[in-house]
C-alpha cells in the first residue's frame, strides 16, 4: 500500500510535465517556407519560356510544409501544360513541367502558383506561337524631308510585303524580302510637301498573320521668296516680293515710317506683295527686315531691305556680257562726289578706261570702257570698282566676255575600222555646239552637242561588203556655220567577198578577181570536190566563212596552211576530220553548234590558236587532236564529252581554278590531259569515275580533289598532287584503306548534296 501511494504522485508529475512540453511545442511551430533552388530562381523572377514545339523543364525547391501547384489560365483550357507531381509532402522537391506543341498562331501562357502553408510563389509559363512574323520596330517617325528607313524582319513562315495603294505614292520599297530568315528591308519615304503630317502603313502577312509597320511623317510649312535682299537707292523705289507657300502666311513689318505696304493680298500658292520704299533724305543708310511666317511659327523667311544714304554711288547696270571681239561698253553712274575707277590685275590686261571720269553732282555720267579681243578658248570674267576718293563707299561693275570659238579633234584624226564596221568615238574639244558632216553614205551619226568641254561623239561605220579598202571623211564644224571646223579620216579594211556557189562554179565566179588578193571569202550554196580544190588554191586567203555550206571540211584541207587565220565552220557539220588544221596558222575557229567528233590530229601543232570555245555537244576528242596547241586556252570541258583519247589535249591550257570532269566522261587516255592545268587548283569527279591511266593528268598539281563516288574507284596510279581528297559522307574509312587513294595527305568527308562547284569558277 505504501508503494502504490508513492508511485501515483510520481506518475501524475510525469504526465503533467509531458503535457506542458507538448503545449510549448505547439505554441512555437515554425512558419511555412519555400526555398527555390539557385538554378531555378530566374524562372520565378522572370518566366519560363517554351518554343512552339513544346518540351519539358524542371524546377527544384525545398519546403517545410505540404505543398501544391495550381495551374491558372483565366478559366481557359490548360491541358497543354501539365505538372508532375502537382503536390507532395515537405522536403526537397523536384517537379517536371511539361508543355505540348503549340499548333496555334498565338502565343500562350499560364500562371503556376506554388503553395506551402501560408507561403506562395508564382511562375509564369509562356509558349511561342507556331508561326510568327517578328519586326524589329513597328513604328517609325520620319521628318518632313523624307529619307530611308530600315526594318529587320524575322519569320518562320513565307510572307508577303505590301504597301497599301493609298500609301504607295510616297512609300517605296528599295530592297526585296526573303522568307525563313532575318531580312533587312529598306524603304524610301518621299518628302512631305503638305503642311499637315501624314500616316502610312506597310503590311507583312502570310495569309494568317499580319504585322503592321506604322509610319508617321511630319508635315511642315514651305515658304519660298523670290528675293531675300534688296538694295535700294536713296531716292526710294517700289519693290515686289513674290511668295510661294503651302499655308496661309503672316508677315511682320517693323514700325518704321519709310516703308509702306501697297497691297495685302494673301493666299495659298503664289502671291506678290508690293512695298514702297520712301526716299532717304538722311546721310546714313538704313536697314529693315520683314519676317514672313506660318501660323504655328515653325517656318519663317526674312527679307532684308537696305537703303543707301543720300551720298552714294548708284550704278544702274552692274553686269555686262560681251562676245570675244573688241568691244566698248558704257556704265551709267549716279554720285555726288568724286570717285576713282580701279581695275586691278589681271583684269587690267583686257579692260581699259576709254576716257577719264569727272566729278558731277547727281547727274548721270557714262563711264566708257574698252574690252580687248579674247583670243583664248575660255570665257573670262573681270570687274571694275568705282570708289569714292575720300570715302569707303564703292560699287562694282562685272564683265563677262565670251571665249574664242574653237573645235579640235582630241583623238586620232585617222582611224582604222574592220570590214565588219562598228562604232567610232571622236573626242572633240569645243566651246560651241557642233555637228558632224559626212562625205559618204556608209557612216552615220547621232549628234550630241556640248560646249566648253571635251566630249565624246560616236558615229557608226557600216560593214564593208566589198573586197577593197575604202576611206571616208568626217567634218566636225560649228552648228549652222562653216567655221571653225576639223576633219577626221576613216580607213576601213577589206570586206568579205560574198559568193553564191552551185556545185562546181566557184572557179568561174572567181575569174573577175585576182585570186592572190582575196583575203576574206564568204560562201553560200553547195560545194563539190572541184570547188574545194579551187578554194584550196587561194594562197592568201585568211578568213573563210562557210557557215551556210552543207557538209564537212575535207580531211587535211588546211594542213600546213600558213595564211589561214579564222574559219567559220558549216553549221550542220558534226565532225572535224583528221589533220584538218594540222600545222596551220589558224588562230580561231567558230565551231558548228552540233559538233560531236574531233578526229586524229585535227589541230595538231596549231601553236597560234588561242581561245577555244567547244560547243557542249562534243562527245569525242581524238588522238593528238589538240597536241601542241601551246597557246590555246579552254574555258571548260563540254558537258557531253565522253572520250579524250591519247594525248588529245596535251599541253592545252584551262583558265579556271577548277576543272569539272563531265558526268558522261568514260575514258581519258594516256597523256590526254597532260600539262594542261598550270593554274588549276581543283578537280571534281562525279559519281561515275572515268577510266584513266597514271599519266592521263601528268604535270597536274591539284590542291583539292573532289570525288562524289561513295566507293573508291580502282586506279593503277595517279599523278596530280595527292594533297587534299574530299569524299562523300561515310566514305572516309573506305578511301583511307583503298590503294592509291590512301596516299593522300588529308582525306575529309563533305556533304555533296549541299556542295556546289560552279563551272563559272573555271
Secondary structure, 3 states (H helix, E strand, C coil): CHHHHHHHHHHHHHHHHHHHHHHHHHHCCCCCCEEECHHHHHHHHCCEEECCCCEEEEEEEEECCCEEEEEECCCCCCCCEEEECCEECCEEEEEEEEECCCCCCCCEEEEEEEEECCEEEEEEEEECCCCCEEECCCEEEECCCCEEEEEEEEECCCCEEECCCCCCCCEEECCCCCCCCCEEEEEEECCCCCCCCEEEEEEEECCCCEEEEEEEECCCCCEEECCCEEEECCCCEEEEEEEEECCCCEEEECCCCCEEECCCCCCCEEEEEEEEECCCCCCCCEEEEEEEECCCCCCEEEEEEEECCCCCCEECCCEEEECCCCEEEEEEEECCCCEEEECCCCHHHCEEECCCCCCCCCCCEEEEEEECCCCCCCCEEEEEEEEECCCCCEEEEEEEECCCCCEEECCCCEEEECCCCEEEEEEEEECCCEEEEECCCCEEECCCCCCCEEEEEEEEECCCCCCCCEEEEEEEEECCCCCCEEEEEEEECCCCEEEEEECCCHHHHHHHCCCCCCCEEEEEEECCHHHHHHHHCCCCCCEEEEEEECCCCCCCCCCCCCCCCEEECCCCCCEECCCCCCCCCCCEEECCCCCCEECCCCCCCCCCCCEECCCCCCCEECCCCCCCCCCCEECCCCCCCCEECCCCCCCCEECCCEEECCCCCCEECCCCCCCCCCCCCEEEECCCCCEECCCCCCCCCCCEEEECCCCCCCCCCCCCCCCEEEEECCCHHHHHHCCCHHHCCEEEEECHHHCCCCHHHC
